[in-house]
């Protein structure tokens, strides 16, 4: 249970287990499972909120709930990544330096607002399979980072947020947790094919972009990947799959 508790403590603000439990070399397979836990809590919150507010307000509140339950962990990543990739002017070292700066630039703030807006719009527009999508999308988003760990080298060998996660080689078994949301996606009917193709295409596009711009990945970029995939899949879920 220690790797699972470690993953929950790292990815959420839930008060589970003893403080200081951190086993980065073993927690990665549990990222999608923690995503399912986040998705389950999101479903419960969504059902509660719909008793009091109309759907547009519920969609915004659901997005705020995701920010709160994760401690805004990934929003910081998308802000820093957007600032670094935009302000680096094609220079990888400069981009990495900008990402390390704790202050938020204009483009980073815009990126956060865009992600917030896309998530809210997607959640508001979801009708068919709403509960299922609210459950599995956070799991897919956190599972997406596993591809980043596997396919790109870490960009800060001297140390950084994601440094401890790159000590152990990623194997096929690391992706085992993704099988749970994948099998749940079959309840989308024929839409499961579109949904999963879009997921893989989104992950591949982001990793290709990272490879082309920097040739590496960092903790901030992994966080940005989580937020981008989550927003993208909520938007795909709004299509009548």
C-alpha positions as CSV (number, residue, x, y, z in Angstrom):
1,X,0.0,0.0,0.0
2,X,2.9,2.4,0.5
3,X,3.4,3.2,-3.2
4,X,-0.3,3.9,-3.6
5,X,-0.4,6.1,-0.5
6,X,2.7,7.9,-1.7
7,X,1.0,8.6,-5.1
8,X,-2.1,9.9,-3.4
9,X,-0.1,12.2,-1.2
10,X,1.9,13.5,-4.1
11,X,-1.0,14.0,-6.5
12,X,-3.7,15.2,-4.1
13,X,-4.3,17.0,-0.9
14,X,-6.1,14.0,0.7
15,X,-4.9,13.4,4.2
16,X,-4.1,9.7,3.8
17,X,-1.3,7.8,5.4
18,X,1.7,9.0,7.4
19,X,3.3,12.3,6.4
20,X,6.6,12.0,4.5
21,X,5.7,8.8,2.6
22,X,7.5,9.2,-0.7
23,X,8.6,6.3,-2.9
24,X,9.0,7.8,-6.4
25,X,10.6,4.7,-7.9
26,X,7.4,2.7,-7.1
27,X,4.5,5.0,-7.2
28,X,4.3,5.7,-11.0
29,X,2.0,2.6,-11.8
30,X,-0.5,4.0,-9.4
31,X,-0.9,7.4,-11.1
32,X,-3.9,6.3,-13.2
33,X,-5.5,4.7,-10.1
34,X,-5.1,8.0,-8.1
35,X,-6.7,9.6,-11.2
36,X,-9.7,7.3,-10.8
37,X,-9.9,8.3,-7.1
38,X,-9.9,11.9,-8.2
39,X,-12.5,11.1,-10.8
40,X,-14.7,9.3,-8.3
41,X,-14.6,12.3,-5.9
42,X,-15.4,14.6,-8.9
43,X,-18.5,12.5,-9.8
44,X,-19.7,12.8,-6.2
45,X,-19.1,16.5,-6.1
46,X,-20.8,16.9,-9.5
47,X,-24.0,15.0,-8.3
48,X,-24.0,17.2,-5.2
49,X,-23.5,20.5,-7.0
50,X,-26.3,19.7,-9.5
51,X,-28.8,19.7,-6.7
52,X,-28.2,23.5,-6.2
53,X,-26.8,25.1,-9.3
54,X,-27.5,25.0,-13.1
55,X,-25.1,23.1,-15.3
56,X,-23.0,26.1,-16.4
57,X,-22.2,26.9,-12.8
58,X,-21.6,23.2,-12.0
59,X,-19.1,22.9,-14.8
60,X,-17.1,25.8,-13.4
61,X,-17.3,24.4,-9.9
62,X,-16.2,21.0,-11.1
63,X,-13.1,22.6,-12.6
64,X,-12.4,24.5,-9.4
65,X,-12.9,21.2,-7.5
66,X,-10.1,19.6,-9.6
67,X,-7.8,22.5,-8.8
68,X,-8.5,22.2,-5.1
69,X,-8.3,18.4,-4.8
70,X,-4.9,18.4,-6.5
71,X,-3.5,21.4,-4.7
72,X,-3.1,23.2,-8.1
73,X,-0.1,20.9,-8.6
74,X,-0.3,20.8,-12.4
75,X,-1.5,24.4,-13.0
76,X,1.9,25.6,-11.8
77,X,3.4,23.3,-14.4
78,X,1.3,24.5,-17.3
79,X,2.0,28.2,-16.3
80,X,5.8,27.7,-16.2
81,X,5.9,25.5,-19.3
82,X,3.9,28.0,-21.4
83,X,6.2,30.8,-20.2
84,X,9.3,28.8,-20.9
85,X,8.4,27.5,-24.3
86,X,7.1,30.9,-25.5
87,X,9.8,33.0,-23.9
88,X,12.7,30.7,-24.8
89,X,12.8,31.8,-28.4
90,X,13.9,28.4,-29.5
91,X,16.8,28.2,-27.0
92,X,16.3,25.1,-24.8
93,X,18.6,26.3,-22.0
94,X,16.8,29.6,-21.9
95,X,13.4,27.9,-21.8
96,X,14.5,25.7,-18.9
97,X,15.8,28.7,-17.1
98,X,12.5,30.6,-17.5
99,X,10.5,27.5,-16.3
100,X,12.5,27.5,-13.1
101,X,11.5,31.1,-12.4
102,X,8.8,31.1,-9.8
103,X,7.1,34.2,-11.1
104,X,4.3,33.8,-13.6
105,X,4.4,35.6,-17.0
106,X,1.6,36.8,-19.1
107,X,1.5,33.8,-21.5
108,X,1.5,31.4,-18.5
109,X,-1.5,33.1,-17.0
110,X,-3.3,33.0,-20.4
111,X,-2.5,29.3,-20.7
112,X,-4.0,28.6,-17.3
113,X,-7.2,30.6,-18.2
114,X,-7.5,28.7,-21.5
115,X,-7.2,25.3,-19.8
116,X,-9.8,26.4,-17.2
117,X,-12.1,27.6,-19.9
118,X,-11.8,24.4,-22.1
119,X,-12.3,22.1,-19.1
120,X,-15.4,24.0,-18.0
121,X,-16.8,24.1,-21.5
122,X,-16.2,20.4,-22.0
123,X,-17.8,19.4,-18.7
124,X,-20.8,21.7,-19.3
125,X,-21.4,20.2,-22.7
126,X,-21.1,16.6,-21.7
127,X,-24.5,14.7,-21.7
128,X,-24.2,11.1,-22.6
129,X,-21.9,9.1,-20.3
130,X,-21.3,12.2,-18.1
131,X,-20.5,10.3,-14.9
132,X,-18.3,7.8,-16.7
133,X,-16.2,10.5,-18.4
134,X,-15.9,12.5,-15.1
135,X,-14.5,9.2,-13.6
136,X,-12.0,8.2,-16.3
137,X,-10.7,11.4,-17.7
138,X,-8.6,12.3,-14.6
139,X,-7.2,8.8,-14.7
140,X,-6.2,9.1,-18.4
141,X,-4.7,12.5,-17.8
142,X,-2.4,11.2,-15.0
143,X,-1.6,8.1,-17.0
144,X,-0.5,10.3,-19.9
145,X,2.5,11.4,-17.8
146,X,3.8,7.8,-17.9
147,X,4.5,8.1,-21.6
148,X,6.5,11.3,-20.8
149,X,8.6,9.4,-18.3
150,X,9.2,6.6,-20.7
151,X,10.0,8.4,-24.0
152,X,11.9,11.6,-23.1
153,X,15.0,12.1,-20.9
154,X,14.8,14.4,-17.9
155,X,15.9,17.9,-18.6
156,X,17.4,18.8,-15.2
157,X,20.0,16.2,-14.3
158,X,21.2,18.5,-11.6
159,X,17.9,18.1,-9.8
160,X,14.3,19.3,-10.0
161,X,10.7,18.4,-9.3
162,X,10.6,15.3,-11.4
163,X,14.3,14.2,-10.8
164,X,13.5,11.3,-8.4
165,X,11.0,9.8,-10.8
166,X,13.6,9.1,-13.5
167,X,15.9,6.8,-11.5
168,X,14.1,3.7,-12.5
169,X,13.5,2.5,-16.0
170,X,9.9,2.6,-17.2
171,X,8.7,-0.9,-18.2
172,X,5.5,-2.2,-19.8
173,X,4.2,-3.2,-16.4
174,X,4.3,0.5,-15.3
175,X,1.4,1.2,-17.6
176,X,-0.8,-1.6,-16.0
177,X,-2.9,1.0,-14.0
178,X,-4.1,2.5,-17.3
179,X,-5.9,-0.8,-18.1
180,X,-8.6,0.0,-15.6
181,X,-9.8,3.3,-17.2
182,X,-9.2,1.7,-20.6
183,X,-11.6,-1.1,-19.9
184,X,-14.1,1.3,-18.3
185,X,-14.0,3.3,-21.5
186,X,-15.7,0.3,-23.3
187,X,-18.9,1.5,-21.7
188,X,-18.8,4.5,-24.0
189,X,-20.0,2.1,-26.7
190,X,-18.4,2.7,-30.1
191,X,-17.2,6.0,-28.8
192,X,-14.4,4.2,-26.9
193,X,-12.5,3.9,-30.1
194,X,-12.6,7.7,-30.8
195,X,-11.9,8.5,-27.2
196,X,-8.8,6.3,-27.0
197,X,-7.5,7.3,-30.4
198,X,-7.8,11.0,-29.4
199,X,-6.0,10.2,-26.1
200,X,-3.0,8.6,-27.9
201,X,-2.9,11.3,-30.6
202,X,-2.9,14.0,-27.9
203,X,-0.1,12.4,-26.0
204,X,1.9,11.8,-29.1
205,X,1.4,15.4,-30.3
206,X,2.6,16.8,-26.9
207,X,5.6,14.6,-26.7
208,X,6.6,15.3,-30.3
209,X,6.3,19.0,-29.5
210,X,8.4,18.7,-26.4
211,X,11.0,16.7,-28.4
212,X,11.1,19.2,-31.1
213,X,11.4,22.3,-28.9
214,X,13.6,21.0,-26.0
215,X,14.5,17.4,-26.6
216,X,13.7,16.6,-23.0
217,X,11.0,16.8,-20.3
218,X,10.7,18.3,-16.8
219,X,8.3,18.1,-13.9
220,X,6.6,21.3,-15.1
221,X,6.2,19.9,-18.6
222,X,4.7,16.7,-17.1
223,X,2.2,18.8,-15.1
224,X,1.4,20.8,-18.2
225,X,0.8,17.5,-20.1
226,X,-1.6,16.3,-17.4
227,X,-3.6,19.6,-17.6
228,X,-3.6,19.7,-21.4
229,X,-4.8,16.0,-21.8
230,X,-7.4,16.4,-19.2
231,X,-8.9,19.5,-20.8
232,X,-8.6,17.9,-24.3
233,X,-10.4,14.7,-23.2
234,X,-13.2,16.6,-21.5
235,X,-13.7,18.5,-24.7
236,X,-13.7,15.2,-26.7
237,X,-16.2,13.8,-24.2
238,X,-18.5,16.7,-25.0
239,X,-18.9,15.2,-28.5
240,X,-21.7,12.8,-28.8
241,X,-19.5,9.7,-28.8
